[in-house]
């Protein structure tokens, strides 16, 4: 279990590692560099964005970043950049393939490790009469909202668990 939020640099490097393991890193690349300004990723509700374009001086660049809302403002944080000096149309198609592969692997990675990207608010889960967790739950932005949801759920379910996502601590209510 992770003890702190993953950074944008770590996410980029992890996806690059997966691509290397699968033989999907390209020989035409001059480099693939993570952002020089990493920030923690505190929530899984972000969108992967990109720009694939010919460079101003040379080559083809693939820039990757995430966008999300925090404090009602859109945030944009860099992940990394891939570059090739090859400017052919074939190279552009190859770089587009890298973009597709990165997008596919990033999506799968985040969904398989969603808890590693959940560091804000509180999760609320109900348990049925057999003690089994229901297949649905709620993520609340504040503990107050989570406690209100707990009270509502306890009217229908015998047990509710609230997890504080920042501390990873759970409390059981009956």
C-alpha positions as CSV (number, residue, x, y, z in Angstrom):
1,X,0.0,0.0,0.0
2,X,1.3,3.4,-0.9
3,X,1.8,6.0,1.9
4,X,1.7,9.1,-0.2
5,X,0.2,10.4,-3.4
6,X,2.0,9.4,-6.6
7,X,3.5,12.3,-8.5
8,X,3.1,13.2,-12.1
9,X,6.7,12.2,-12.7
10,X,6.1,8.8,-11.1
11,X,3.0,8.1,-13.2
12,X,4.9,9.0,-16.4
13,X,7.8,6.7,-15.5
14,X,5.5,3.9,-14.4
15,X,3.6,4.0,-17.8
16,X,6.9,4.2,-19.6
17,X,8.1,1.1,-17.7
18,X,4.9,-0.8,-18.7
19,X,5.4,0.2,-22.4
20,X,9.0,-1.0,-22.2
21,X,8.0,-4.3,-20.7
22,X,5.5,-4.8,-23.5
23,X,8.0,-3.8,-26.2
24,X,6.1,-0.6,-27.1
25,X,8.8,2.0,-26.6
26,X,9.9,3.2,-30.0
27,X,13.4,3.0,-31.4
28,X,12.9,6.3,-33.2
29,X,12.7,8.2,-29.9
30,X,15.5,10.6,-29.0
31,X,14.1,10.8,-25.5
32,X,11.1,10.4,-23.2
33,X,11.5,12.7,-20.2
34,X,9.1,13.1,-17.3
35,X,8.1,16.6,-16.2
36,X,10.8,18.6,-14.3
37,X,8.0,20.0,-12.0
38,X,6.3,16.9,-10.5
39,X,3.2,17.4,-8.4
40,X,1.3,14.9,-6.3
41,X,-1.8,13.4,-7.9
42,X,-4.5,13.5,-5.2
43,X,-7.5,12.3,-7.1
44,X,-8.3,9.9,-9.8
45,X,-10.7,12.2,-11.5
46,X,-8.4,13.7,-14.1
47,X,-8.1,13.7,-17.9
48,X,-5.0,12.8,-19.8
49,X,-4.3,15.4,-22.4
50,X,-1.8,15.7,-25.1
51,X,-0.2,17.6,-28.0
52,X,1.4,15.7,-30.8
53,X,3.0,18.2,-33.2
54,X,6.0,19.0,-35.3
55,X,8.5,21.0,-33.2
56,X,9.4,24.6,-33.9
57,X,13.0,23.7,-34.9
58,X,13.1,20.0,-35.5
59,X,11.4,16.7,-35.0
60,X,8.1,15.6,-33.6
61,X,7.0,16.1,-30.0
62,X,4.4,14.3,-27.9
63,X,3.6,16.3,-24.8
64,X,1.4,14.7,-22.1
65,X,-0.3,16.4,-19.1
66,X,-3.3,15.9,-16.8
67,X,-6.2,18.2,-16.3
68,X,-8.5,18.3,-13.3
69,X,-10.5,20.7,-11.2
70,X,-9.3,21.8,-7.7
71,X,-11.0,24.6,-5.8
72,X,-13.3,25.2,-8.7
73,X,-10.4,26.0,-11.0
74,X,-9.0,23.9,-13.9
75,X,-5.5,22.7,-13.2
76,X,-3.0,21.5,-15.8
77,X,0.0,19.5,-14.7
78,X,2.7,18.1,-16.9
79,X,3.5,14.4,-17.1
80,X,6.3,14.3,-19.7
81,X,7.5,14.6,-23.3
82,X,8.6,12.2,-26.0
83,X,10.6,13.5,-28.9
84,X,12.0,12.1,-32.2
85,X,14.2,14.0,-34.7
86,X,12.5,12.1,-37.5
87,X,10.1,14.4,-39.3
88,X,8.6,11.9,-41.8
89,X,4.9,11.2,-42.1
90,X,5.7,7.6,-41.1
91,X,7.3,9.0,-37.9
92,X,4.2,11.0,-37.1
93,X,2.1,7.8,-37.5
94,X,4.5,6.0,-35.2
95,X,4.3,8.8,-32.6
96,X,0.5,8.7,-32.8
97,X,0.7,5.0,-32.1
98,X,2.8,5.8,-29.0
99,X,0.2,8.2,-27.9
100,X,-2.5,5.5,-28.2
101,X,-0.4,3.0,-26.3
102,X,0.4,5.5,-23.5
103,X,-3.3,6.4,-23.3
104,X,-4.4,2.8,-23.1
105,X,-1.8,1.8,-20.5
106,X,-2.4,4.9,-18.4
107,X,-6.1,4.3,-18.3
108,X,-5.6,0.6,-17.3
109,X,-3.0,1.5,-14.7
110,X,-5.1,4.2,-13.0
111,X,-8.2,2.0,-12.9
112,X,-6.2,-1.0,-11.6
113,X,-4.6,1.1,-8.9
114,X,-7.4,3.6,-8.2
115,X,-6.8,3.6,-4.5
116,X,-3.3,5.0,-5.1
117,X,-5.0,8.0,-6.7
118,X,-7.6,8.6,-4.0
119,X,-6.2,11.0,-1.3
120,X,-9.1,13.5,-0.8
121,X,-12.4,13.3,0.8
122,X,-14.0,10.2,2.4
123,X,-15.4,7.0,0.9
124,X,-18.6,5.6,2.3
125,X,-19.6,1.9,1.8
126,X,-22.7,0.0,3.0
127,X,-22.7,-3.6,4.0
128,X,-25.7,-5.9,3.6
129,X,-27.2,-8.2,6.2
130,X,-24.7,-11.0,5.3
131,X,-21.8,-8.7,6.0
132,X,-20.9,-8.3,2.3
133,X,-19.9,-4.9,1.0
134,X,-22.4,-3.5,-1.5
135,X,-21.0,-3.2,-5.0
136,X,-21.5,0.6,-5.0
137,X,-20.3,3.4,-2.7
138,X,-19.9,7.1,-2.4
139,X,-17.0,9.5,-2.4
140,X,-17.7,12.6,-0.4
141,X,-15.6,15.8,-0.5
142,X,-15.8,16.4,3.2
143,X,-16.1,14.2,6.4
144,X,-19.3,16.1,7.3
145,X,-20.9,15.0,4.0
146,X,-19.6,11.4,4.6
147,X,-21.1,11.3,8.1
148,X,-24.5,12.6,6.7
149,X,-24.4,9.9,4.0
150,X,-23.6,7.3,6.7
151,X,-26.7,8.3,8.7
152,X,-28.8,8.0,5.6
153,X,-27.4,4.6,4.8
154,X,-27.8,3.2,8.3
155,X,-31.5,3.5,7.9
156,X,-31.4,0.8,5.2
157,X,-28.2,-1.2,5.9
158,X,-26.9,-2.7,9.2
159,X,-23.3,-1.5,8.7
160,X,-21.5,1.4,7.0
161,X,-17.8,2.0,6.8
162,X,-16.3,5.5,6.3
163,X,-12.7,5.7,5.1
164,X,-10.8,9.0,5.4
165,X,-8.8,9.0,2.1
166,X,-6.0,11.2,3.4
167,X,-5.2,9.0,6.4
168,X,-6.5,5.7,5.0
169,X,-8.2,5.0,8.3
170,X,-11.6,3.4,8.4
171,X,-14.4,3.5,11.0
172,X,-17.2,1.1,11.2
173,X,-20.7,2.2,12.1
174,X,-23.6,0.0,13.0
